[in-house]
């Protein structure tokens, strides 16, 4: 048995390595270079728009957004590793804890996609070829993550140990006890 049976193969690669790295990247871009003003202006694609400075309130909001990106990346990276390391012989418990985290992420993904799409100008909503990398990150990449999270819950490409196992857990206990 693998050291992380609740998160095998592509799920392990995506949720333990790829997603945390890509999620932490915006924090670095915001805090260091090219900076908060650049990131703020990239949120809605606008050709030939000059990146101007931003006021102190907007700067604070964008830096706090960077902190949220950092937090999300660290949670999936560090918490998922803690689950793997603390429960190596208990795939049902691994899956139960991962499922709680992934459910929160599913809800956040869906609301993030909706908010990002709604805020796009009508001239861009249905023209992904005009989107910039930030817009694709906020919509396209998050759609991919959402689809993989849903696939994980459906048990696609993996063995299910907790979700989809009825009301019985290991040792004859029920989910209610």
Phi, psi and omega in degrees: 000142178293162178287348181219067185297335180283348181222073184270165167049236184297327179296316178298313180299315184288308188278337183262335185236304187291306183300313179301319180297313182288331179284327179284333182307313179302326178299317179295317180297322181289313188281332187245282181210137010280351172111172185294319181297316178300311182300315180303316182284341178280345185299324175241115182300133176215113181295138173062022177277132178284133178281103179268173176288168179236154182287168186299322180294316179294319177302314179299316180297318180291319176297321177292325173299317175302320177296323177295319176300314179300315180300312180300316179296318180290322179300310181294321181290305186283317181291317179297322177293322178296320177298314179300313186286324183280334186232051186296333183252019182226077183297331178294317178292320176304310184294322180298313181290315178301320180298321178296316178295314182292328177295317176300321180290324176300314180296315179296319178301310183298315181290327178294315179298313182298312181298316181297318182291315181300323183283346177292142174299150181306328181292345181249340188309313185251028181230065183301339177292344178264354181287150176265176181303325179295318180292318176296323177296319182282337181243294187301309182295321180291328174298317178299314178300315179301316180297319178292323178295316178297318178299321177299314180296326179283351179081018181289123177074019180205161173275137178265135181245339183229299180290134180081013181256020181073206184263002182261135174250178177298148180081010177081357179288158174257164179299333182282341183257000000 
